Amino acid sequence: MAYINLELALLTFIIVPFMAWLIIKFGGRMTTTYRQLFGNVGNFNARIEDNVGGIRVVQSFANEEHEKKLFAEENKQFRATKLLAYKTMAKSMSVSYMLMRLITVFVMICGAWFFIQGKLEMGEFMAFLLLSNIFFRPIEKINAVIESYPKGIAGFKRYLEIMETDPEIADAPDAVSLSSVRGDIRFEGVTFGYESSRTILNNIHLSIRAGETVAFVGPSGAGKTTICSLLPRFYEVEQGSITVDGIDIRDVQLRSLRKHIGIVQQDVFLFSGTIRDNIAYGDLHATDHQIWEAARRASLDDLIRSLPDGMETIIGERGVKLSGGQKQRLSIARMFLKNPPILILDEATSALDTETEAQIQKSLAELSVGRTTLVIAHRLTTIQSADRIIVVNSDGIAEQGTHQELIHSGGVYSRLHQVH
Ligand SMILES: Nc1ncnc2c1ncn2[C@@H]1O[C@H](COP(=O)(O)OP(=O)(O)OP(=O)(O)O)[C@@H](O)[C@H]1O
C-alpha cells in the first residue's frame, strides 16, 4: 500500500492505534463484567443446590414461596449482570465493525481526492482499495479473538484464585510419617478458638492411655466436638500441644496421622455407588473376604445377603435408600476395614430408636476393643461403661473419673445423672 501511495497509506494507518485503544478499553470493561457474572453464577448455583438438597426441609416448612422469592432475586441479579455483559459486548462489536467499514469509506474518499488531484491513477486507486481490505481482514480476526478473551480470562482467573488458595493446615517441611501407633494421647495446655475473639478451649490438660475408652459429656456448645476435632488436626491449636505416642501432631504428616484415626459420625455420608464401594472406602485395597468380614462384624451381612444384588446394590440417590441404623452399620463396617488404633465416636447413635441403638452400641463396643476411643455423648446411659468420663463445661474440664467415682463425688456429673 505504501508503495502505491505513501501519503494515503500513512493516513490509513493512523486509524490503527485508535482502534487498538478502543479494543483495550472495551476488553478491560468486559473482563470486569464477566468476573461479576461468574461470581453471580456461583451464588445462583449455590441457591439451586440448597433448594434441591434441602427440598424436604423446604417442603416440611411449606416455605416454597419464600424460596421462590429468594431464587427470583438471585435470578434477577444474574440476568442483570448477563445483560450488562451482552451490552458491553454489543458495544465493543459494533464499534469495531463500524470502524472497519469507516476505514473503507475513508480510503474511498481520500483515494478519490488523491485521484482528482492527479496523485493517484485509477488502477492504483483500485489496487489500494483491495489491498486495504486484505490488510484489515486479519486485524478484524484478531479483534474477534480479543473480544472473546475477557470471557475466558475472567473464568480462568477465578479458577486460578481457587487453585492457588493454600490449605490452612499443611505438613511441616520436616514432618515425619507415623508407621505404627499405640494410641497414647496427651493434650498439654491446649487453647483454641474458631475465631480469635472467642476462646472455646482454654488451657486444657488431658492424658488418655492407649486402649482407653474416654467419654466426653457436658452441655451443648461446651466444646466436646472441638476437643475431638483437634486430634486429627482439622483445626490447629492456638497454644499448647497435642501428642500421639509422645509425638507432637504438628510434626507428623497429616495423611499418616489421619490414617490412624477413625471417625464415626451421626450423619453418615454415603457416596453414590455400591455397598461394596462404600465399605471399601475404609481401605481401598481390601480383598472381597476382608469386605465381607467387616460387614459381618458390623452386623450388616444379613441385610446385604437379603438384597437381590447383594454387595453390588447401588445405594444413595440413584439406588436403595438405607435406614439410619443401616447407614450407621455401614460406617462401622468401613471403620472395621480401616482398623485405626484411635477412634472418635461422635454421638453415633443418638438419632436411632432404642432397639437399633442397643445393637449399634454392641457393634461399636466391639469396634472399640483394643483401640483408644473418644466418645462424644449426650446420653449418659450409653457411656456408663467407659473407662473414664470427662465432664466438659464452659470453664473447660470440670471433672473426670469413672461413672461410679463421679456419682459418689456429687459434682456436675451426678447432677446431670439425676436430671436424666
Ligand atoms: N466450625 C465452627 N466455626 C465457629 N464456631 C464453631 C464451629 N464449630 C463449633 N463452634 C462453636 O464452638 C463452640 C463449641 O462447639 P462444639 O461443637 O465443640 O460443642 P459440643 O460440646 O460438641 O456441643 P454439642 O453437644 O451441641 O455438639 C460452640 O459455641 C459453637 O458455636
The ligand as an SDF file (V2000), in Angstrom:
LIG
                    3D

 31 33  0  0  0  0  0  0  0  0999 V2000
  -16.8550  -24.5030   62.6510 N   0  0  0  0  0  0  0  0  0  0  0  0
  -17.1150  -23.6490   63.6570 C   0  0  0  0  0  0  0  0  0  0  0  0
  -16.9070  -22.3230   63.4890 N   0  0  0  0  0  0  0  0  0  0  0  0
  -17.1540  -21.4510   64.5000 C   0  0  0  0  0  0  0  0  0  0  0  0
  -17.6090  -21.8020   65.7120 N   0  0  0  0  0  0  0  0  0  0  0  0
  -17.8410  -23.1020   65.9420 C   0  0  0  0  0  0  0  0  0  0  0  0
  -17.6140  -24.0960   64.9390 C   0  0  0  0  0  0  0  0  0  0  0  0
  -17.9290  -25.3180   65.4490 N   0  0  0  0  0  0  0  0  0  0  0  0
  -18.3360  -25.0920   66.7140 C   0  0  0  0  0  0  0  0  0  0  0  0
  -18.2830  -23.7720   67.0090 N   0  0  0  0  0  0  0  0  0  0  0  0
  -18.6040  -23.1590   68.3120 C   0  0  0  0  0  0  0  0  0  0  0  0
  -17.7440  -23.7250   69.2700 O   0  0  0  0  0  0  0  0  0  0  0  0
  -18.4480  -23.9980   70.4770 C   0  0  0  0  0  0  0  0  0  0  0  0
  -18.2290  -25.4390   70.8690 C   0  0  0  0  0  0  0  0  0  0  0  0
  -18.8260  -26.2750   69.9100 O   0  0  0  0  0  0  0  0  0  0  0  0
  -18.7620  -27.8580   69.9450 P   0  0  0  0  0  0  0  0  0  0  0  0
  -19.4390  -28.3630   68.7150 O   0  0  0  0  0  0  0  0  0  0  0  0
  -17.3780  -28.2880   70.2140 O   0  0  0  0  0  0  0  0  0  0  0  0
  -19.6480  -28.1520   71.2370 O   0  0  0  0  0  0  0  0  0  0  0  0
  -20.2110  -29.5250   71.7600 P   0  0  0  0  0  0  0  0  0  0  0  0
  -19.9020  -29.5580   73.2070 O   0  0  0  0  0  0  0  0  0  0  0  0
  -19.7230  -30.6540   70.9420 O   0  0  0  0  0  0  0  0  0  0  0  0
  -21.7470  -29.2910   71.5420 O   0  0  0  0  0  0  0  0  0  0  0  0
  -22.8890  -30.3330   71.1310 P   0  0  0  0  0  0  0  0  0  0  0  0
  -23.0250  -31.2570   72.2900 O   0  0  0  0  0  0  0  0  0  0  0  0
  -24.0970  -29.4800   70.9540 O   0  0  0  0  0  0  0  0  0  0  0  0
  -22.4420  -30.9790   69.8780 O   0  0  0  0  0  0  0  0  0  0  0  0
  -19.8920  -23.6340   70.2250 C   0  0  0  0  0  0  0  0  0  0  0  0
  -20.1370  -22.4020   70.8540 O   0  0  0  0  0  0  0  0  0  0  0  0
  -20.0160  -23.4960   68.7180 C   0  0  0  0  0  0  0  0  0  0  0  0
  -20.8820  -22.4480   68.4080 O   0  0  0  0  0  0  0  0  0  0  0  0
  1  2  1  0
  2  3  1  0
  2  7  2  0
  3  4  2  0
  4  5  1  0
  5  6  2  0
  6  7  1  0
  6 10  1  0
  7  8  1  0
  8  9  2  0
  9 10  1  0
 10 11  1  0
 11 12  1  0
 11 30  1  0
 12 13  1  0
 13 14  1  0
 13 28  1  0
 14 15  1  0
 15 16  1  0
 16 17  2  0
 16 18  1  0
 16 19  1  0
 19 20  1  0
 20 21  2  0
 20 22  1  0
 20 23  1  0
 23 24  1  0
 24 25  2  0
 24 26  1  0
 24 27  1  0
 28 29  1  0
 28 30  1  0
 30 31  1  0
M  END
$$$$
